[in-house]
Amino acid sequence: MTATSADDTGSQNSESLVGYYSDMGINSVPWNRQTWSEDYEWLDAGDEWSRWWGDTHAMWLAVVQPRVQAFVPAPTVLEIAPGFGRWTQYLAHLAERLVLVDLAPRCIEHCRERFAGATHLEYHVNDGTSLAMVADDSVDLVFSMDSLVHADATVLERYLEQLATKLTADGVGFFHHSNLAAYARDLERARRRSARTRAALVAKGRLPHPQSFRDPGMSAERFAAACDRVGLACIGQETISWSSGAMMTDAFSLFTRKGSRWDRPNRCFANPTFVDEAARMRSLWSVASFRNEETPDPTR
Ligand SMILES: C[S@@+](CC[C@H](N)C(=O)[O-])C[C@H]1O[C@@H](n2cnc3c(N)ncnc32)[C@H](O)[C@@H]1O
């Protein structure tokens, strides 16, 4: 999901952005349930968030597939927060059994209809943190993309705690989550600026977007520490820019059970050109895909 155009005048009373978000309930479980079950229109089933890459297939090929290719196909895949199934449509071909868990009943209903022909998919609505419906030692790959960036740190930590026992001995996870806490001081600077100055600085990549709905309490570092506390090892972390600017507000983290065949010292990689990769893929796709004739011709 991209940043919205929501704006403020920097006049909130809370001392910190973390405080402001938690006062407003942003990124909390009730906020996510309300947003994705009731408020969001889902006009294009989530494909609207892929357009800056060309389309969803372009984004799968350029973003998701290269980052999970070592772990698929896999016997059992758990997808947390599938929404309307933007990534499920690919994972379904890469798993013998695919378990979907989302807190929004509307999303799970949509997936049930969309994938009605597939008998190896299982569907669960949860409370936003529980994985009680998943057996211990049963998940070879847990996957979550473009969803838990909107979840607060406590939700991610609760999921990790349970995944330490739900993963098989060689199980592995790929999570896309917020890295906004790495910019705590810049965020406070951003909030104090007028809307116009802030927009200019965000556009130049000198300030993070303060209302990108990334969780201001989560970072790659906090994620790795949370893994370590519960018996998981973070084995790869890429911090990335997203569509709202050049700052690395997001992270992709790979994790596994300690002692698994994937276990190794964490490899960290900062990727500030992620947004530029999207622009290049969109141009390439407009010429090469032959899938979506509406993709704009960049030469015109
Ligand atoms: C922006 S949509 C993205 C959906 C899908 N991953 C995609 O990329 O198209 C966010 C999804 O995350 C789900 N979600 C948010 N917080 C969650 C949580 N704590 N547990 C499970 N699902 C959650 C929402 O219900 C919604 O389906």
The ligand as an SDF file (V2000), in Angstrom:
LIG
                    3D

 27 29  0  0  0  0  0  0  0  0999 V2000
   -2.6000   -3.6670    2.3240 C   0  0  0  0  0  0  0  0  0  0  0  0
   -3.4660   -5.1790    2.4510 S   0  0  0  0  0  0  0  0  0  0  0  0
   -2.3250   -6.2300    1.5710 C   0  0  0  0  0  0  0  0  0  0  0  0
   -2.8680   -7.5590    1.1830 C   0  0  0  0  0  0  0  0  0  0  0  0
   -1.9220   -8.4330    0.3730 C   0  0  0  0  0  0  0  0  0  0  0  0
   -0.8050   -8.8850    1.1700 N   0  0  0  0  0  0  0  0  0  0  0  0
   -1.4450   -7.7000   -0.8390 C   0  0  0  0  0  0  0  0  0  0  0  0
   -0.2530   -7.3640   -0.8900 O   0  0  0  0  0  0  0  0  0  0  0  0
   -2.2430   -7.4510   -1.7340 O   0  0  0  0  0  0  0  0  0  0  0  0
   -3.2300   -5.5760    4.1700 C   0  0  0  0  0  0  0  0  0  0  0  0
   -3.8050   -6.9100    4.6060 C   0  0  0  0  0  0  0  0  0  0  0  0
   -3.2530   -7.2510    5.8830 O   0  0  0  0  0  0  0  0  0  0  0  0
   -4.2760   -7.7740    6.7120 C   0  0  0  0  0  0  0  0  0  0  0  0
   -3.8060   -7.6000    8.1020 N   0  0  0  0  0  0  0  0  0  0  0  0
   -3.4260   -6.4340    8.6770 C   0  0  0  0  0  0  0  0  0  0  0  0
   -3.0020   -6.6560    9.9330 N   0  0  0  0  0  0  0  0  0  0  0  0
   -3.0940   -8.0000   10.1340 C   0  0  0  0  0  0  0  0  0  0  0  0
   -2.7920   -8.8450   11.2400 C   0  0  0  0  0  0  0  0  0  0  0  0
   -2.3350   -8.3490   12.3880 N   0  0  0  0  0  0  0  0  0  0  0  0
   -2.9940  -10.1590   11.0920 N   0  0  0  0  0  0  0  0  0  0  0  0
   -3.5090  -10.6900    9.9500 C   0  0  0  0  0  0  0  0  0  0  0  0
   -3.8330   -9.9190    8.8880 N   0  0  0  0  0  0  0  0  0  0  0  0
   -3.6100   -8.6040    8.9710 C   0  0  0  0  0  0  0  0  0  0  0  0
   -5.4810   -6.9720    6.3060 C   0  0  0  0  0  0  0  0  0  0  0  0
   -6.6880   -7.5420    6.7230 O   0  0  0  0  0  0  0  0  0  0  0  0
   -5.3150   -6.9320    4.7950 C   0  0  0  0  0  0  0  0  0  0  0  0
   -5.8230   -8.0800    4.2090 O   0  0  0  0  0  0  0  0  0  0  0  0
  1  2  1  0
  2  3  1  0
  2 10  1  0
  3  4  1  0
  4  5  1  0
  5  6  1  0
  5  7  1  0
  7  8  2  0
  7  9  1  0
 10 11  1  0
 11 12  1  0
 11 26  1  0
 12 13  1  0
 13 14  1  0
 13 24  1  0
 14 15  1  0
 14 23  1  0
 15 16  2  0
 16 17  1  0
 17 18  1  0
 17 23  2  0
 18 19  1  0
 18 20  2  0
 20 21  1  0
 21 22  2  0
 22 23  1  0
 24 25  1  0
 24 26  1  0
 26 27  1  0
M  CHG  2   2   1   9  -1
M  END
$$$$
